Amino acid sequence: MSAPDKPLEEYESVQTWYRGLREQSGIDPTQDRSRLDLLREFCMALDLDPDALVAACLLKKEGRETKISVKGRRSMGERIAEFQSRDASADARERARRGNTIRSFLIHNGILLQSGIQI
């Protein structure tokens, strides 16, 4: 696993996220690059590409259906909370937006996460 090695828009998980934003919210994510910029920053901080972020939250066992890993989801939630609070110069609203953007990405890829930080 490594940081993104191609444009983020080419990853299946990003395409899924974009499709979900369009279908559920009527948002055209290509009109606001800040979401993608935050995802890129998060990927670089964890040295994972977007598809690997999703995979880190899943439990795969041979011969069984893939399901969400409780440990993986918990760990990712902690990493998002750290990422969210990293920018000390940002106000509470901006810090929440940072975390919620990453949660949105994972939620649209089938990984339910809740905010772990109070603002």
C-alpha positions, -999 to +999 in steps of 0.1 A: +000+000+000+012+035-008+002+071-013-017+078-045+004+070-076-022+082-102-048+110-103-073+105-075-103+106-099-090+073-114-095+053-082-126+032-081-134+044-045-132+081-056-155+074-086-180+057-062-178+087-039-184+112-067-213+091-080-229+090-045-225+128-041-242+134-074-270+109-068-278+116-032-270+153-029-271+167-064-235+179-058-211+181-087-178+173-069-157+184-099-169+220-092-153+220-057-118+206-057-114+212-020-129+177-013-104+160-035-076+181-020-085+171+015-087+134+005-052+137-011-038+153+020-053+125+042-040+098+018-005+113+020-006+116+058-014+078+060+007+068+030-023+050+015-042+055-018-080+060-017-088+023-024-064+012+003-082+035+028-114+017+022-097-017+023-081-008+056-116-008+071-126-042+057-120-077+070-114-103+043-113-140+051-108-167+026-141-183+016-162-157+035-180-125+025-160-094+031-173-073+060-164-042+079-136-046+104-144-032+138-107-026+145-101-011+111-131+012+113-121+023+148-085+029+138-096+049+107-120+070+129-090+078+152-069+088+122-097+110+109-100+127+143-062+134+143-064+147+108-094+169+117-077+185+146-042+188+130-047+223+116-046+243+148-051+276+129-085+264+115-116+273+133-140+246+147-162+247+116-132+241+092-118+213+114-153+196+113-154+201+075-120+184+072-131+153+091-166+152+076-151+152+041-131+121+048-160+104+065-182+112+035-157+095+013-157+064+034-195+064+040-201+065+002-178+035+000-198+015+025-179+023+057-201+039+083-182+063+105-194+088+130-177+119+143-153+111+171-146+147+180-168+173+196-166+209+183 
